[in-house]
Amino acid sequence: MRRAAAPALLLAVCLALAHAEAGAAIRGSSLAVPLVTGSERPQLTLAQRAIERSWGPSDDSIYISVDVPEWRSEGLAALLSAAVPGTGQIYSGESSGLWFFFAEAVGWTANRIYLHKAHTGRDHATDFAGDPADSTSAWTFERWAAATGVDPGELEAIYARDRQAFYELIARDDYLAGWSGTPAATRGVYRGLREDMQTQYDRARLAGYALWLNHVLAAV
């Protein structure tokens, strides 16, 4: 019995020594987990690995740049048509630009024609009434003062300051007595000339509104 126990005891001693040497080797390694003894709290140590990647188009990327032939800027087209209707559409290759350009030309032509007719009508009405200081004119200060007994000084000041305001004023009932011949009939002819003049001015104004509308529609 004693002889059998000796080898077993020797084996146990060898294993203990081997275990002690292995533990010392592990504790001496930089990768070994520190031994926790006493009241020390264990701390978790994490190793983080940094990964660098370039985020850009690659050979297998689904995002690619494509050059569109004959591409045009919408903003530039809108600005061009806002300035000159039709030019933006022409720049974009649209045939509708010709219609906007044609409408612009017609609008300006109509505006100029109506303004010319209005100015001509104004001159005709002015010539018909004549110079109020001339006794042979259709309307005079002298005739109006004699019929009403009112000093024409205020009317003379208006005539000197703003002649168009004066010629518009004498078309009213308060100044009927200043007209020659049959005052109502003479003033009726004068009023007709003034109304024709105003009609032409109104048409010129409408043509101007149409021009602005054409600019907006062409830009849109």
KOLPA-287976 format. One record per residue: residue in one letter; z, y, x of N, C-alpha, C in turn. Coordinates in steps of 0.02 Angstrom, whole numbers, padded with zeros to 5 digits, always signed. Example, Ala and Ser with C-alpha at 12.3 -4.5 7.8 and 13.67 -1.06 7.14 Angstrom:
// KOLPA-287976
A+00390-00284+00660+00390-00225+00615+00390-00165+00660;S+00354-00112+00642+00357-00053+00684+00394+00002+00645;
// end
This chain:
// KOLPA-287976
M+00000-00059+00041+00000+00000+00000+00000+00062+00043;R+00041+00064+00097+00044+00123+00140-00021+00132+00176;R-00055+00077+00197-00119+00083+00232-00173+00111+00186;A-00170+00095+00121-00221+00120+00074-00211+00193+00059;A-00149+00217+00060-00135+00287+00044-00154+00333+00100;A-00155+00310+00161-00171+00353+00218-00242+00381+00215;P-00293+00338+00201-00361+00367+00196-00368+00417+00139;A-00334+00403+00082-00339+00449+00024-00308+00515+00041;L-00251+00513+00078-00218+00576+00097-00262+00616+00145;L-00294+00579+00190-00339+00612+00238-00398+00645+00203;L-00425+00611+00153-00482+00638+00115-00462+00701+00077;A-00401+00701+00049-00378+00760+00012-00370+00820+00058;V-00344+00808+00119-00335+00862+00167-00402+00891+00187;C-00451+00849+00198-00519+00871+00218-00550+00914+00163;L-00543+00892+00101-00571+00930+00045-00538+00998+00038;A-00472+01000+00050-00437+01064+00046-00460+01111+00099;L-00469+01086+00160-00493+01129+00215-00564+01155+00201;A-00606+01110+00175-00675+01130+00160-00676+01184+00106;H-00633+01175+00056-00630+01224+00001-00607+01292+00027;A-00558+01291+00072-00532+01354+00100-00585+01389+00141;E-00623+01352+00181-00676+01383+00221-00731+01412+00177;A-00748+01377+00123-00801+01403+00077-00777+01466+00043;G-00714+01467+00022-00688+01528-00011-00688+01587+00036;A-00670+01575+00099-00671+01630+00148-00741+01656+00159;A-00789+01611+00160-00859+01632+00170-00884+01674+00113;I-00864+01655+00051-00887+01693-00008-00855+01761-00009;R-00790+01764+00007-00755+01828+00006-00782+01875+00060;G-00808+01848+00112-00835+01891+00165-00905+01915+00150;S-00938+01889+00099-01006+01909+00081-01006+01975+00042;S-01058+02018+00052-01064+02081+00015-01083+02071-00057;L-01107+02011-00074-01127+01996-00142-01072+01964-00182;A-01017+01948-00150-00963+01914-00185-00927+01962-00231;V-00903+01935-00288-00864+01975-00335-00795+01984-00306;P-00769+02045-00304-00702+02057-00275-00649+02015-00311;L-00601+01992-00273-00547+01952-00300-00499+01997-00338;V-00484+01979-00399-00439+02018-00441-00370+01989-00434;T-00324+02030-00410-00256+02006-00401-00208+02055-00431;G-00151+02034-00447-00098+02076-00473-00117+02108-00538;S-00102+02176-00546-00114+02212-00609-00180+02250-00609;E-00223+02239-00560-00287+02274-00558-00332+02253-00616;R-00365+02306-00646-00412+02291-00702-00481+02277-00673;P-00511+02226-00697-00579+02211-00671-00628+02265-00692;Q-00676+02281-00651-00729+02329-00665-00796+02295-00660;L-00837+02312-00710-00903+02281-00714-00952+02321-00672;T-00985+02289-00629-01034+02321-00586-01103+02297-00606;L-01147+02347-00625-01215+02330-00646-01265+02353-00594;A-01313+02315-00583-01367+02333-00537-01427+02354-00578;Q-01453+02415-00565-01511+02441-00602-01571+02444-00557;R-01625+02423-00585-01687+02421-00547-01734+02476-00572;A-01755+02519-00529-01800+02574-00548-01872+02548-00549;I-01906+02564-00605-01976+02543-00613-02018+02605-00620;E-02064+02615-00577-02109+02673-00580-02176+02651-00605;R-02202+02694-00653-02268+02677-00682-02306+02741-00694;S-02368+02742-00678-02410+02800-00690-02441+02794-00759;W-02424+02843-00805-02450+02841-00873-02515+02881-00877;G-02567+02849-00874-02633+02880-00877-02684+02830-00899;P-02744+02854-00911-02796+02807-00933-02810+02756-00879;S-02817+02696-00899-02832+02642-00852-02896+02607-00875;D-02914+02558-00837-02976+02524-00852-02973+02488-00919;D-02912+02466-00939-02907+02429-01002-02879+02473-01058;S-02877+02540-01049-02850+02585-01100-02900+02593-01157;I-02873+02601-01218-02917+02610-01277-02932+02684-01288;Y-02898+02729-01250-02911+02800-01256-02961+02821-01203;I-03017+02844-01227-03070+02863-01181-03097+02932-01201;S-03124+02968-01155-03155+03033-01167-03229+03024-01178;V-03253+03055-01232-03324+03049-01248-03354+03118-01254;D-03406+03133-01221-03442+03196-01226-03490+03193-01285;V-03477+03238-01334-03520+03240-01394-03579+03287-01380;P-03639+03262-01384-03697+03306-01370-03703+03360-01422;E-03723+03420-01400-03735+03477-01444-03672+03497-01484;W-03613+03488-01455-03551+03508-01488-03546+03584-01490;R-03522+03612-01547-03516+03684-01555-03444+03701-01576;S-03421+03759-01555-03353+03782-01572-03352+03812-01642;E-03308+03785-01685-03303+03811-01753-03276+03883-01753;G-03227+03897-01709-03199+03964-01706-03251+04016-01686;L-03291+03999-01636-03344+04046-01615-03395+04056-01669;A-03413+04002-01705-03461+04008-01759-03435+04054-01814;A-03370+04048-01831-03340+04091-01882-03341+04164-01861;L-03325+04177-01797-03325+04246-01773-03395+04276-01774;L-03444+04236-01755-03512+04261-01755-03536+04280-01825;S-03520+04236-01874-03541+04250-01942-03502+04307-01973;A-03439+04316-01952-03400+04373-01977-03429+04438-01952;A-03456+04438-01891-03487+04499-01864-03557+04510-01893;V-03598+04459-01890-03666+04462-01917-03678+04398-01957;P-03675+04402-02024-03682+04341-02064-03745+04302-02047;G-03737+04237-02040-03793+04193-02026-03797+04173-01953;T-03771+04214-01907-03777+04197-01836-03734+04137-01818;G-03676+04130-01851-03633+04072-01838-03666+04007-01860;Q-03700+04009-01918-03735+03949-01941-03795+03933-01896;I-03829+03984-01874-03885+03973-01828-03860+03944-01762;Y-03803+03969-01738-03773+03942-01677-03754+03868-01685;S-03732+03850-01746-03712+03780-01760-03771+03736-01778;G-03830+03766-01784-03889+03726-01801-03898+03715-01875;E-03866+03758-01918-03872+03750-01990-03925+03798-02017;S-03967+03772-02061-04020+03814-02089-03994+03866-02138;S-03933+03856-02165-03906+03904-02213-03896+03973-02181;G-03893+03977-02115-03885+04041-02082-03940+04090-02098;L-04001+04065-02110-04056+04108-02127-04045+04143-02193;W-04014+04109-02241-04000+04139-02306-03947+04194-02301;F-03895+04182-02262-03844+04233-02253-03874+04294-02217;F-03915+04282-02168-03947+04337-02131-03993+04376-02177;F-04030+04341-02219-04075+04374-02267-04036+04416-02316;A-03979+04388-02342-03937+04426-02389-03909+04488-02356;E-03892+04484-02292-03867+04543-02256-03920+04597-02251;A-03980+04577-02236-04035+04625-02230-04049+04659-02297;V-04049+04618-02351-04061+04646-02418-04005+04694-02438;G-03943+04675-02422-03887+04718-02440-03890+04786-02406;W-03904+04786-02341-03908+04849-02305-03967+04892-02330;T-04022+04859-02345-04080+04896-02370-04064+04928-02437;A-04032+04891-02482-04014+04918-02548-03964+04975-02540;N-03915+04967-02496-03866+05019-02486-03898+05084-02462;R-03944+05079-02415-03976+05139-02388-04020+05172-02441;I-04056+05131-02480-04101+05159-02531-04061+05196-02584;Y-04006+05165-02609-03965+05197-02661-03932+05260-02635;L-03909+05259-02572-03878+05319-02545-03930+05376-02539;H-03991+05358-02520-04043+05409-02515-04058+05439-02584;K-04062+05396-02635-04075+05421-02703-04017+05464-02727;A-03955+05444-02710-03897+05483-02731-03897+05552-02699;H-03912+05556-02635-03914+05620-02600-03971+05664-02629;T-04027+05632-02644-04083+05670-02673-04064+05697-02741;G-04031+05655-02783-04009+05677-02849-03958+05734-02844;R-03914+05730-02796-03864+05784-02786-03899+05849-02769;D-03950+05845-02726-03986+05906-02707-04024+05935-02767;H-04052+05892-02810-04088+05916-02869-04040+05951-02917;A-03982+05922-02927-03932+05953-02972-03909+06021-02944;T-03899+06024-02879-03877+06086-02847-03931+06140-02853;D-03994+06120-02841-04049+06168-02847-04056+06192-02919;F-04044+06148-02968-04050+06167-03038-03998+06220-03056;A-03936+06210-03034-03883+06259-03050-03894+06324-03011;G-03918+06318-02949-03932+06377-02909-03870+06407-02877;D-03882+06463-02843-03828+06500-02810-03791+06541-02863;P-03726+06530-02873-03691+06565-02926-03685+06641-02915;A-03697+06663-02854-03695+06735-02841-03761+06769-02858;D-03814+06729-02870-03880+06755-02887-03886+06760-02963;S-03902+06819-02988-03904+06829-03061-03959+06791-03095;T-04008+06766-03057-04063+06728-03087-04050+06653-03090;S-03994+06631-03064-03977+06559-03063-03959+06535-03133;A-03961+06469-03142-03943+06439-03207-03869+06449-03223;W-03828+06452-03173-03756+06467-03183-03736+06520-03133;T-03701+06575-03159-03681+06629-03115-03609+06651-03130;F-03577+06679-03078-03510+06707-03085-03512+06765-03135;E-03563+06807-03128-03569+06867-03169-03573+06849-03243;R-03617+06800-03260-03625+06781-03330-03561+06751-03358;W-03529+06709-03319-03467+06677-03344-03411+06728-03353;A-03403+06776-03306-03351+06827-03310-03363+06873-03370;A-03428+06891-03383-03444+06935-03439-03429+06900-03505;A-03440+06835-03510-03429+06799-03573-03355+06784-03585;T-03318+06773-03533-03248+06752-03541-03198+06807-03525;G-03219+06858-03488-03173+06912-03468-03123+06889-03415;V-03137+06835-03380-03093+06808-03328-03121+06824-03259;D-03076+06844-03214-03097+06859-03146-03122+06795-03112;P-03183+06796-03086-03211+06735-03055-03187+06724-02983;G-03136+06760-02961-03114+06755-02891-03095+06684-02871;E-03060+06649-02916-03040+06580-02899-03100+06534-02892;L-03149+06543-02936-03210+06502-02932-03249+06518-02868;E-03250+06582-02849-03284+06601-02788-03251+06570-02726;A-03185+06565-02729-03149+06534-02672-03165+06459-02668;I-03170+06426-02726-03188+06354-02727-03258+06345-02700;Y-03304+06388-02721-03373+06383-02698-03378+06392-02622;A-03338+06438-02595-03340+06450-02523-03308+06392-02484;R-03259+06360-02515-03222+06307-02479-03256+06239-02485;D-03278+06221-02546-03306+06154-02557-03360+06160-02612;R-03422+06165-02592-03475+06177-02640-03486+06118-02687;Q-03478+06057-02662-03488+05999-02707-03433+05997-02761;A-03373+06016-02742-03319+06019-02793-03335+06073-02845;F-03364+06129-02823-03382+06182-02870-03437+06158-02919;Y-03489+06125-02891-03544+06103-02935-03522+06047-02983;E-03471+06010-02964-03443+05961-03011-03402+05997-03065;L-03369+06051-03046-03325+06087-03092-03364+06122-03148;I-03421+06151-03132-03457+06191-03182-03491+06147-03236;A-03487+06081-03227-03513+06037-03280-03464+06029-03337;R-03403+06055-03331-03351+06048-03382-03358+06101-03437;D-03324+06088-03493-03328+06133-03550-03300+06202-03536;D-03250+06207-03493-03219+06271-03479-03267+06321-03447;Y-03322+06297-03419-03368+06341-03384-03437+06342-03417;L-03439+06324-03481-03502+06322-03518-03534+06391-03523;A-03493+06443-03529-03520+06511-03539-03559+06536-03479;G-03553+06505-03423-03589+06528-03363-03661+06507-03360;W-03683+06463-03406-03752+06438-03405-03799+06486-03440;S-03861+06486-03418-03911+06531-03446-03944+06499-03507;G-03985+06540-03543-04021+06515-03601-03973+06491-03654;T-03988+06431-03681-03941+06399-03726-03892+06360-03683;P-03831+06385-03675-03785+06355-03626-03776+06279-03633;A-03769+06255-03694-03757+06183-03703-03817+06142-03680;A-03878+06166-03697-03939+06130-03678-03950+06131-03602;T-03940+06191-03574-03949+06197-03502-03899+06154-03464;R-03837+06157-03487-03787+06114-03454-03802+06040-03465;G-03832+06021-03523-03850+05951-03535-03899+05925-03484;V-03949+05966-03466-03996+05946-03414-03960+05936-03347;Y-03916+05983-03332-03878+05979-03269-03835+05917-03268;R-03801+05902-03323-03759+05842-03325-03801+05779-03316;G-03860+05777-03344-03903+05719-03336-03920+05707-03263;L-03935+05761-03227-03949+05755-03155-03888+05729-03117;R-03829+05754-03135-03768+05732-03102-03752+05659-03117;E-03765+05638-03178-03752+05568-03196-03799+05521-03160;D-03862+05541-03153-03909+05499-03115-03886+05493-03042;M-03863+05549-03014-03838+05549-02946-03779+05501-02939;Q-03732+05504-02987-03672+05462-02984-03690+05388-02991;T-03740+05374-03032-03763+05304-03041-03787+05276-02974;Q-03824+05315-02937-03850+05292-02873-03793+05282-02822;Y-03743+05326-02825-03685+05317-02781-03647+05253-02798;D-03640+05239-02862-03606+05178-02883-03644+05116-02860;R-03709+05117-02864-03749+05060-02842-03743+05051-02766;A-03743+05106-02730-03734+05101-02657-03666+05071-02640;R-03615+05090-02680-03548+05062-02668-03546+04987-02682;L-03578+04966-02736-03581+04894-02752-03618+04855-02697;A-03671+04884-02671-03707+04852-02616-03662+04844-02555;G-03619+04894-02543-03571+04889-02488-03521+04834-02499;Y-03496+04827-02561-03449+04772-02576-03483+04704-02566;A-03547+04700-02586-03584+04637-02578-03592+04620-02504;L-03600+04670-02462-03606+04659-02390-03541+04629-02362;W-03484+04657-02382-03420+04630-02359-03411+04558-02382;L-03430+04545-02445-03424+04477-02471-03468+04428-02432;N-03527+04451-02414-03572+04408-02376-03542+04392-02307;H-03508+04439-02277-03475+04427-02212-03421+04374-02219;V-03381+04381-02272-03325+04333-02281-03352+04263-02295;L-03399+04257-02340-03427+04191-02357-03461+04159-02297;A-03497+04197-02259-03530+04169-02200-03480+04145-02149;A-03425+04182-02140-03374+04161-02092-03338+04097-02115;V-03325+04093-02180-03291+04033-02208-03336+03973-02203;
// end
